[in-house]
Amino acid sequence: MFKRTLMSLLTAAMLFTPAALSFADTVDYSLDVLDNGSFKIQTATSNDVRVFVSKGDEKALYTLKEDAQLPLQFGNGIYNVTVYEKINGRFKLIDEETIPLDLEDSKTVYLNPVQNVNFNEDMAAIKKARELTENLTSQAEKIEAIHQFVISHVAYDYQKARTVTGAYVPSVEGTFEIGSGICYDYASLMAGMLRSVGVPTKVSVGYVGTVYHAWNEIHLEATDEWITVDATQDAIYHKYGLPVSLSKTSDMYQVKVTY
C-alpha cells in the first residue's frame, strides 16, 4: 500500500568502539537512550543520508531526517551501524560504528519514540491518547479505545499512496492533524498513541500477499503474546459499516522489518 525504493549498499566490517562515538566529526552519536533500546544520531550535512542498522542477518534501512532516534530492535547483542551520504549522485560510506545492547526486557524498544514513531507529551495526538484512556483500567480497554479512534479519525489517502517514495517517514502528529494517510501513517499513529500509554506496539512492514504494507503488532500482557492489528483495513471496513475484528490472522502478514 505504499511504494518503496530498493537500494543495495555494501556494508563493511566494523571495529567495536564502546565510547568514542564519533568519526572524523562527520556523524555524532548519543547512547543516553540505550536503556530504551535505541540510539541518537545526527550529521552536519544537508545531503541525503541513509543509515543501515544491522545485527547478524537482520537489518533496517533509514533515511536520516535531521537528528534522529533509531531503534535497536533485533534483540540483545552487538549492532553494526553504517552511514552513507549521497555525494555527486552516489552513496558513499562516511561512518561506521558498533553499539552493544543488553536489555532486561526486549519489549522496551516498542514503548519509546523513534524516527518512524516519533512522539512526545506535547503533541495533540498524545494528549488525545491520554484523554481516551484516562478512565480505563485494563490494557485491553486502552487498545480498543485508541484503535477505534484511529480507524474512525483517519481516512485512507489514495493519492498519497500513488505518489509516496521509498524515503518517506511517517509523522504521528501530522497524521493526527490531517486525518488522512497511507498504511504507514496508520501504523505509526497507532504505535505512537499506544506506546504513550504504556502498551508495547510495533510498526511492522512487509507483505500481505503481494501487496507491500504496514501494520501493527501489539503485545497483550494478559496472554503474553503479540497480535497483528491492521488499522488501515479496519478503517476501510469501518467506513462501509462492515464488522471489524481487532486481531488478524498473523500468517497472512509476512514481516520484513519492524520499528
C-alpha positions in Angstrom: 0.0 0.0 0.0 2.9 2.3 -0.2 5.8 2.2 -2.7 9.4 1.7 -1.7 12.7 2.2 -3.4 15.0 -0.7 -3.1 18.7 0.2 -2.7 21.6 -2.1 -2.4 24.5 -0.7 -0.4 27.7 -2.5 0.6 28.2 -2.7 4.3 31.7 -3.1 5.8 33.2 -4.9 8.8 33.3 -2.6 11.9 35.6 -2.1 14.8 33.9 -2.1 18.3 34.5 1.3 19.9 32.3 1.5 23.0 33.0 5.1 24.0 34.5 7.0 21.1 31.3 7.5 19.1 32.5 10.0 16.5 34.0 9.5 13.1 36.0 12.4 11.6 33.5 14.8 13.1 31.0 13.7 10.3 28.5 11.8 12.4 27.7 12.2 16.1 26.0 9.5 18.2 24.5 9.6 21.7 23.8 6.5 23.8 21.8 8.2 26.5 18.7 6.4 25.4 20.3 3.0 25.1 18.3 1.8 28.1 15.2 2.4 25.9 16.7 0.2 23.2 17.6 3.0 20.8 20.4 5.5 20.0 20.5 9.0 18.7 22.4 10.0 15.5 22.9 13.3 13.7 25.0 14.6 10.8 26.1 18.1 9.8 25.5 17.5 6.1 22.4 18.7 4.2 22.8 15.9 1.7 20.7 12.7 1.5 21.9 10.3 4.3 20.9 6.6 4.7 21.7 4.6 7.8 21.8 0.8 8.0 21.3 -0.8 11.4 22.0 -4.5 11.5 22.7 -7.4 13.8 23.6 -10.7 12.2 21.3 -11.3 9.2 18.7 -8.7 10.3 18.9 -5.2 9.1 16.8 -2.0 8.8 17.5 0.9 6.4 16.6 4.5 7.4 16.6 7.8 5.5 18.0 10.1 8.1 15.7 13.0 8.9 17.7 15.7 10.8 18.5 14.5 14.3 17.1 11.0 14.7 16.5 8.4 17.3 16.7 4.9 15.8 15.7 1.6 17.4 17.9 -1.4 18.1 15.0 -3.9 17.6 16.7 -7.2 16.8 17.4 -8.3 20.4 20.5 -8.1 22.6 23.9 -8.2 21.0 26.3 -6.1 19.0 24.8 -3.9 16.4 26.5 -2.6 13.3 25.7 0.9 12.1 26.8 2.1 8.7 26.1 5.6 7.4 26.0 6.6 3.7 25.9 10.1 2.2 24.8 10.9 -1.3 27.8 12.7 -2.9 27.9 13.5 -6.6 24.9 11.3 -7.3 26.3 8.2 -5.5 26.0 6.9 -1.9 29.4 6.7 -0.2 30.2 5.2 3.2 31.0 8.1 5.6 30.8 6.4 9.0 30.6 3.0 10.8 30.1 2.1 14.4 29.2 -0.8 16.7 26.7 -0.5 19.6 26.1 -3.1 22.2 22.6 -3.8 23.6 21.7 -5.6 26.7 18.1 -5.1 27.8 16.3 -7.0 30.5 13.0 -6.8 28.5 13.1 -6.7 24.7 9.6 -5.1 24.6 11.2 -1.9 26.0 12.2 -1.0 22.4 8.5 -0.7 21.5 7.5 1.6 24.3 9.6 4.6 23.2 9.8 7.2 20.4 12.0 6.5 17.4 12.2 8.2 14.0 9.4 6.2 12.4 7.2 6.5 15.5 8.2 10.0 16.8 6.1 11.4 19.6 6.3 13.5 22.8 4.0 14.5 25.5 3.3 17.9 24.0 1.7 16.5 20.8 -2.0 16.7 20.3 -2.1 13.0 19.3 -0.5 12.0 22.6 -2.8 14.3 24.6 -5.7 12.6 22.8 -4.4 9.2 23.8 -4.2 10.3 27.4 -7.8 11.6 27.2 -9.1 8.4 25.6 -7.6 6.2 28.2 -7.6 8.3 31.4 -10.6 6.4 33.0 -9.7 3.0 31.6 -8.0 0.4 33.9 -7.3 -2.6 31.6 -4.8 -2.7 28.8 -7.4 -4.3 26.5 -9.7 -1.3 27.0 -6.9 1.1 26.2 -6.1 -0.7 23.0 -9.7 -0.8 21.9 -10.2 2.9 22.6 -7.2 4.0 20.6 -7.8 1.5 17.8 -11.4 2.7 17.5 -10.3 6.4 17.4 -7.7 5.8 14.7 -9.9 3.8 12.4 -12.7 6.4 12.7 -10.5 9.5 12.6 -8.1 8.7 9.7 -9.2 8.3 6.1 -7.1 6.5 3.5 -5.3 8.8 1.1 -5.2 7.0 -2.3 -3.4 9.9 -4.0 -0.6 9.8 -1.5 -0.3 6.0 -1.9 0.3 6.6 -5.6 3.0 9.2 -5.2 4.9 8.3 -2.0 8.5 7.4 -2.3 10.7 4.9 -0.5 12.4 7.7 1.5 9.0 8.6 3.2 9.0 8.8 7.0 5.5 9.0 8.7 4.5 11.6 11.2 2.4 10.8 14.2 1.3 14.4 14.7 0.9 15.1 11.0 -1.4 12.1 10.5 -3.4 13.0 13.6 -3.9 16.7 12.5 -4.6 16.0 8.8 -6.8 13.0 9.5 -5.7 11.0 6.4 -2.8 8.9 5.4 -1.4 5.6 4.0 -0.9 2.4 5.8 2.5 3.5 7.2 0.7 6.6 8.7 -2.0 4.5 10.3 0.6 2.1 11.8 2.8 5.0 13.1 -0.1 6.9 14.7 -1.4 3.7 16.4 2.1 2.9 17.7 2.7 6.4 19.0 -0.6 6.7 20.8 -0.4 3.2 22.3 3.3 3.5 23.3 2.5 6.7 25.1 0.0 4.9 27.4 2.4 2.0 28.1 1.3 -0.6 25.5 4.3 -2.2 23.6 3.5 -1.7 19.9 5.5 -2.5 16.8 5.2 -0.9 13.3 5.7 -3.9 11.0 6.4 -3.6 7.3 6.3 -6.4 4.8 3.7 -8.1 2.6 0.1 -9.1 2.7 0.1 -11.5 -0.3 1.9 -9.4 -3.0 1.0 -6.0 -1.5 3.7 -4.1 0.3 2.0 -2.9 3.5 2.5 -1.6 7.1 0.5 -2.7 10.2 0.9 -3.1 13.9 1.8 -5.9 16.3 0.6 -5.2 19.8 1.7 -7.0 22.9 -1.1 -8.3 25.2 0.0 -8.6 28.8 -2.8 -10.9 29.8 -1.7 -13.6 27.4 1.9 -12.6 26.8 1.5 -12.6 23.1 1.8 -10.3 20.1 -1.3 -9.8 18.0 -1.5 -8.5 14.5 -3.6 -5.4 14.1 -4.3 -3.7 10.7 -5.8 -0.3 11.2 -5.7 0.5 7.5 -8.0 -2.4 6.7 -10.2 -1.7 9.7 -10.7 1.9 8.8 -12.0 0.9 5.3 -14.3 -1.7 6.9 -15.5 0.9 9.4 -16.2 3.4 6.7 -18.5 1.0 4.9 -20.2 -0.3 8.1 -18.5 -3.8 7.9 -17.6 -5.8 11.0 -14.1 -5.1 12.4 -12.1 -7.7 14.2 -9.1 -6.3 16.2 -6.8 -9.3 15.8 -5.9 -10.6 12.3 -4.6 -14.0 11.2 -0.9 -13.4 11.5 0.3 -15.9 8.9 -1.3 -13.7 6.2 1.2 -11.0 7.1 4.8 -11.5 6.1 7.0 -9.2 8.2 10.3 -7.9 6.7 11.2 -5.4 9.4 9.7 -3.8 12.5 10.2 -0.4 14.0 
